[in-house]
Amino acid sequence: MEKTIEQYNAVLHLCRQLFEKKTVDYGTAWRILRPSSLTDQLLIKARRIRQIEETGRQAVADKVEDEYMGLVNYCLMALMQLNLPKDTTLELPPQYALDLYDKYAHETRELMVKKNTDYGEVWRDMRISSLTDLILMKLLRVKQIEDNQGQTLVSEGLEANYQDIINYAIFALIKLKFG
């Protein structure tokens, strides 16, 4: 588990660096996106990954690793959007955005630690393509929950699904970076 936490933190650090740089470049323009639009952005990224996995071809030179990092960052943005008060200004101070990023990333890492304790590190035996499929399944669940105005009868809500997507994407990145 110690190795997983070290690798997880290393990958998350790369994602955070990217988020920080984009925040400098663009501010928090992503705040204009409704949660459903963030979900659609996630779906675009996950479907692109699957398309590349299935065909082995890509016309745009962006790396698959970049798409997984995008999944992590868009999910963290979605968690922020879900939890910020409705009257929060669109432009967040950069440090505040980073503090929120760190808060939700920490909560998500803690969830991973708990689940890894229960499930062991079975994800290490999984194919990256299976992690992609799990991400797509979670996104379809999120879309259904959104279409039901956030109501579920017995299922996890939006936040839990976003956190699972983050963890699956980080697992894929660990497998790609560390083997």
C-alpha positions as CSV (number, residue, x, y, z in Angstrom):
1,M,0.0,0.0,0.0
2,E,2.9,2.4,0.7
3,K,4.1,2.0,-2.9
4,T,0.6,2.8,-4.1
5,I,0.3,5.9,-2.0
6,E,3.7,7.1,-3.2
7,Q,2.9,6.5,-6.9
8,Y,-0.6,7.9,-6.4
9,N,0.8,11.1,-4.9
10,A,3.4,11.4,-7.7
11,V,0.7,11.2,-10.4
12,L,-1.7,13.5,-8.5
13,H,1.2,16.0,-8.2
14,L,1.5,16.0,-12.1
15,C,-2.3,16.5,-12.4
16,R,-2.2,19.4,-9.9
17,Q,0.7,21.1,-11.7
18,L,-1.3,21.0,-14.9
19,F,-4.4,22.4,-13.1
20,E,-2.3,25.2,-11.6
21,K,-0.7,26.1,-14.9
22,K,-4.0,26.2,-16.7
23,T,-5.5,28.3,-13.8
24,V,-2.7,30.8,-14.5
25,D,-3.4,30.7,-18.2
26,Y,-7.2,30.7,-18.1
27,G,-8.3,31.6,-14.6
28,T,-11.3,29.6,-13.5
29,A,-13.2,29.8,-16.8
30,W,-14.3,26.2,-16.2
31,R,-16.7,27.6,-13.6
32,I,-19.1,28.6,-16.3
33,L,-19.7,24.9,-17.0
34,R,-22.7,23.3,-15.5
35,P,-22.1,19.9,-13.9
36,S,-23.7,18.2,-16.9
37,S,-21.3,20.0,-19.2
38,L,-18.3,18.8,-17.1
39,T,-19.7,15.3,-17.4
40,D,-19.9,15.6,-21.1
41,Q,-16.2,16.8,-21.2
42,L,-15.3,13.7,-19.2
43,L,-17.3,11.5,-21.6
44,I,-15.4,13.0,-24.6
45,K,-12.0,12.3,-22.9
46,A,-12.9,8.7,-21.9
47,R,-14.4,7.9,-25.3
48,R,-11.3,9.2,-27.0
49,I,-9.1,6.9,-24.8
50,R,-11.3,3.9,-25.6
51,Q,-11.2,4.7,-29.3
52,I,-7.4,4.8,-29.3
53,E,-7.3,1.6,-27.2
54,E,-9.6,-0.2,-29.7
55,T,-8.1,1.1,-33.0
56,G,-4.5,1.8,-32.0
57,R,-4.8,4.9,-34.1
58,Q,-5.1,8.6,-33.3
59,A,-5.1,11.7,-35.5
60,V,-4.4,14.2,-32.8
61,A,-1.0,13.8,-31.2
62,D,-2.2,14.4,-27.6
63,K,-1.0,11.5,-25.4
64,V,-3.5,9.1,-23.7
65,E,-1.8,10.0,-20.4
66,D,-2.9,13.6,-20.9
67,E,-6.5,12.4,-21.3
68,Y,-6.4,10.5,-18.1
69,M,-5.0,13.6,-16.4
70,G,-7.9,15.6,-17.9
71,L,-10.3,13.1,-16.3
72,V,-8.7,13.6,-12.9
73,N,-8.8,17.4,-13.2
74,Y,-12.3,17.6,-14.7
75,C,-13.7,15.4,-12.0
76,L,-12.1,17.6,-9.3
77,M,-13.6,20.6,-11.0
78,A,-17.0,18.8,-10.9
79,L,-16.6,18.2,-7.2
80,M,-15.8,21.8,-6.7
81,Q,-18.8,22.9,-8.8
82,L,-21.1,20.6,-6.8
83,N,-20.0,21.9,-3.5
84,L,-19.5,25.7,-4.1
85,P,-22.5,27.8,-3.1
86,K,-24.6,28.8,-6.1
87,D,-23.8,32.5,-5.6
88,T,-20.0,32.0,-5.8
89,T,-18.4,34.2,-8.4
90,L,-17.2,32.6,-11.6
91,E,-13.6,33.8,-11.2
92,L,-12.0,32.2,-8.1
93,P,-8.8,33.5,-6.7
94,P,-6.1,31.0,-7.9
95,Q,-5.0,30.0,-4.4
96,Y,-8.6,29.3,-3.4
97,A,-9.1,27.1,-6.5
98,L,-5.9,25.2,-5.6
99,D,-7.0,24.9,-2.0
100,L,-10.3,23.4,-3.1
101,Y,-8.5,21.1,-5.5
102,D,-6.3,19.9,-2.7
103,K,-9.3,19.4,-0.4
104,Y,-11.2,17.2,-2.9
105,A,-8.0,15.4,-4.0
106,H,-7.2,14.5,-0.4
107,E,-10.7,13.2,0.3
108,T,-10.6,11.1,-2.9
109,R,-7.2,9.7,-2.0
110,E,-8.5,8.8,1.5
111,L,-11.4,6.9,-0.2
112,M,-8.9,5.1,-2.4
113,V,-6.9,4.0,0.7
114,K,-10.1,2.7,2.4
115,K,-11.2,0.8,-0.8
116,N,-7.7,-0.6,-1.3
117,T,-7.8,-1.9,2.2
118,D,-11.0,-3.8,1.5
119,Y,-10.2,-4.9,-2.1
120,G,-6.5,-5.2,-1.9
121,E,-4.6,-3.9,-4.9
122,V,-6.6,-5.9,-7.4
123,W,-6.5,-2.9,-9.8
124,R,-2.8,-3.7,-10.4
125,D,-3.9,-7.0,-12.0
126,M,-6.5,-5.3,-14.2
127,R,-6.0,-4.2,-17.8
128,I,-5.9,-0.4,-18.5
129,S,-8.7,-1.0,-20.9
130,S,-10.8,-2.3,-18.1
131,L,-10.1,0.8,-16.1
132,T,-11.3,2.8,-19.1
133,D,-14.5,0.8,-19.3
134,L,-15.1,1.3,-15.6
135,I,-14.7,5.1,-16.1
136,L,-17.2,5.0,-19.0
137,M,-19.7,3.0,-16.9
138,K,-19.4,5.5,-14.1
139,L,-19.9,8.4,-16.5
140,L,-23.1,6.8,-17.8
141,R,-24.2,6.4,-14.2
142,V,-23.5,10.1,-13.6
143,K,-25.4,11.1,-16.7
144,Q,-28.4,9.0,-15.5
145,I,-28.2,10.6,-12.0
146,E,-28.0,14.1,-13.5
147,D,-31.0,13.2,-15.7
148,N,-32.8,12.2,-12.5
149,Q,-32.0,15.6,-10.9
150,G,-29.5,14.0,-8.6
151,Q,-32.0,11.6,-7.1
152,T,-31.1,7.9,-6.5
153,L,-32.9,5.2,-4.6
154,V,-30.0,3.0,-3.5
155,S,-27.0,4.1,-5.5
156,E,-24.1,6.3,-4.7
157,G,-24.5,9.9,-5.7
158,L,-22.5,12.1,-8.1
159,E,-19.6,12.8,-5.8
160,A,-18.8,9.1,-5.2
161,N,-18.9,8.4,-8.9
162,Y,-16.6,11.3,-9.6
163,Q,-14.2,10.1,-6.9
164,D,-14.2,6.6,-8.4
165,I,-13.4,8.0,-11.8
166,I,-10.5,10.0,-10.4
167,N,-9.1,6.9,-8.7
168,Y,-9.5,4.7,-11.8
169,A,-7.8,7.4,-13.9
170,I,-4.9,7.6,-11.4
171,F,-4.6,3.9,-11.4
172,A,-4.3,3.9,-15.2
173,L,-1.7,6.6,-15.0
174,I,0.3,4.6,-12.4
175,K,0.2,1.6,-14.7
176,L,1.3,3.7,-17.7
177,K,4.1,5.5,-15.8
178,F,5.4,2.8,-13.5
179,G,4.3,-0.4,-15.2
